[in-house]
Amino acid sequence: MLTTQNSPVGLRSRVNELMANPNAKALVIGATAVAVTPFVLPLVKPALKATIKTGVTAFEKAKIAIAETGEAIADVAAEARAEVQAESSSHHSPAPVVTAEATNAES
């Protein structure tokens, strides 16, 4: 006679017990992916390749747009810096003002 400690464990209860463990779920998913990949990859390869090409193209366009934006911002910053330097140099060393009276007096 079998007691509760020595009772045989059914396959279904064993699978349920394993699936309750998150690590076991990850292991089963990984093993299934490895086993199925050689059969599925040839079927999805064209779509996967097109998706990757689209991503690469989008990345290149974004990279160019970011570079152009950075260049435009650098140009604006350089112009602003030049204006600030011009304003500060005109305030620190004012040029002599030549009036019509001073020009007539010298003649």
C-alpha positions as CSV (number, residue, x, y, z in Angstrom):
1,M,0.0,0.0,0.0
2,L,1.3,3.5,-0.9
3,T,1.3,6.3,1.5
4,T,1.1,10.0,0.6
5,Q,4.9,10.3,0.9
6,N,5.5,7.5,-1.6
7,S,2.6,8.1,-4.0
8,P,3.6,8.3,-7.6
9,V,3.7,11.8,-9.1
10,G,1.8,12.2,-12.4
11,L,3.4,13.9,-15.3
12,R,0.8,16.7,-15.4
13,S,1.4,17.6,-11.7
14,R,5.2,17.5,-12.3
15,V,4.9,19.8,-15.3
16,N,2.7,22.2,-13.3
17,E,5.2,22.2,-10.5
18,L,8.0,23.0,-12.9
19,M,6.0,25.8,-14.6
20,A,5.5,27.5,-11.3
21,N,9.2,28.2,-11.2
22,P,10.1,31.3,-13.3
23,N,13.6,29.9,-14.0
24,A,12.1,26.7,-15.4
25,K,9.9,28.7,-17.6
26,A,12.8,30.6,-19.0
27,L,14.7,27.4,-19.5
28,V,11.9,25.8,-21.4
29,I,11.3,28.9,-23.6
30,G,15.1,29.0,-24.4
31,A,15.3,25.3,-25.2
32,T,12.2,25.6,-27.4
33,A,13.7,28.6,-29.2
34,V,16.9,26.7,-29.9
35,A,15.1,23.6,-31.1
36,V,12.7,25.5,-33.4
37,T,15.1,28.1,-34.9
38,P,16.6,25.9,-37.7
39,F,13.1,25.3,-39.0
40,V,11.6,28.8,-38.6
41,L,14.7,30.9,-39.6
42,P,14.5,30.1,-43.3
43,L,10.8,31.1,-43.3
44,V,11.3,34.5,-41.6
45,K,14.7,35.4,-42.9
46,P,13.4,37.7,-45.7
47,A,11.2,39.6,-43.3
48,L,13.9,39.8,-40.7
49,K,16.4,41.0,-43.3
50,A,14.0,43.7,-44.5
51,T,13.3,44.8,-41.0
52,I,17.0,45.1,-40.2
53,K,17.6,47.0,-43.5
54,T,14.8,49.4,-42.6
55,G,16.3,49.9,-39.1
56,V,19.8,50.6,-40.5
57,T,18.4,53.1,-43.0
58,A,16.4,54.9,-40.4
59,F,19.5,55.0,-38.1
60,E,21.7,56.5,-40.9
61,K,19.0,59.1,-41.7
62,A,18.7,60.0,-38.0
63,K,22.5,60.2,-37.7
64,I,22.7,62.6,-40.6
65,A,19.8,64.7,-39.3
66,I,21.4,64.9,-35.8
67,A,24.7,65.9,-37.3
68,E,23.0,68.7,-39.4
69,T,21.1,69.9,-36.4
70,G,24.3,70.0,-34.3
71,E,26.1,71.9,-37.1
72,A,23.2,74.5,-37.3
73,I,23.3,74.9,-33.5
74,A,27.0,75.4,-33.6
75,D,26.7,78.0,-36.3
76,V,24.1,79.9,-34.3
77,A,26.2,79.7,-31.2
78,A,29.3,81.0,-33.1
79,E,27.3,83.9,-34.4
80,A,26.0,84.8,-31.0
81,R,29.5,84.5,-29.5
82,A,30.8,86.9,-32.2
83,E,28.0,89.4,-31.5
84,V,28.8,89.3,-27.8
85,Q,32.5,89.8,-28.4
86,A,31.7,92.7,-30.8
87,E,29.4,94.3,-28.3
88,S,31.8,93.9,-25.4
89,S,34.8,95.3,-27.4
90,S,32.7,98.4,-28.5
91,H,31.8,99.1,-24.8
92,H,35.3,98.7,-23.4
93,S,37.2,100.8,-25.9
94,P,34.9,103.3,-27.5
95,A,36.1,104.7,-30.8
96,P,36.6,108.5,-30.9
97,V,33.6,110.2,-32.3
98,V,34.4,112.6,-35.2
99,T,32.0,115.4,-35.5
100,A,31.6,118.0,-38.2
101,E,32.9,120.8,-35.9
102,A,36.1,118.9,-35.1
103,T,36.7,118.3,-38.8
104,N,36.2,122.0,-39.7
105,A,38.4,123.1,-36.8
106,E,41.3,121.1,-38.1
107,S,41.1,122.5,-41.6
